[in-house]
């Protein structure tokens, strides 16, 4: 039964246009991707 709820919860992401989990949508949180700045060539 628990596995069915987990699968249902994961499939609910497919219904959200931003591909967020329901708990993230309700909490107002968002996953963002950031690129780190490149290090200078001298290694400092």
C-alpha positions in Angstrom: 0.0 0.0 0.0 2.8 2.4 0.9 4.5 1.7 -2.4 1.4 2.6 -4.3 1.2 6.0 -2.5 4.9 6.6 -3.3 4.3 5.8 -7.0 1.2 8.0 -7.1 3.1 10.9 -5.5 6.0 10.5 -8.0 3.5 10.4 -10.9 1.9 13.6 -9.8 5.0 15.4 -10.9 4.0 14.7 -14.5 0.9 16.7 -14.0 2.7 19.8 -12.9 4.0 22.1 -15.7 7.1 23.1 -13.7 7.8 19.4 -12.9 7.7 20.1 -9.1 6.6 17.7 -6.4 3.3 18.7 -4.7 5.0 19.4 -1.4 7.4 21.8 -3.2 4.5 23.6 -4.9 2.6 23.9 -1.6 5.7 25.2 0.3 6.7 27.6 -2.5 10.1 26.1 -2.9 11.9 25.6 -6.2 14.9 23.6 -7.3 17.3 25.8 -9.3 20.4 24.9 -11.2 23.4 27.1 -10.8 26.8 27.0 -12.5 29.9 27.8 -10.5 32.2 30.5 -11.8 35.3 29.2 -13.5 38.5 29.4 -11.4 41.3 31.6 -12.7 44.1 29.9 -14.5 46.6 30.7 -11.8 44.7 28.5 -9.3 43.9 31.2 -6.8 
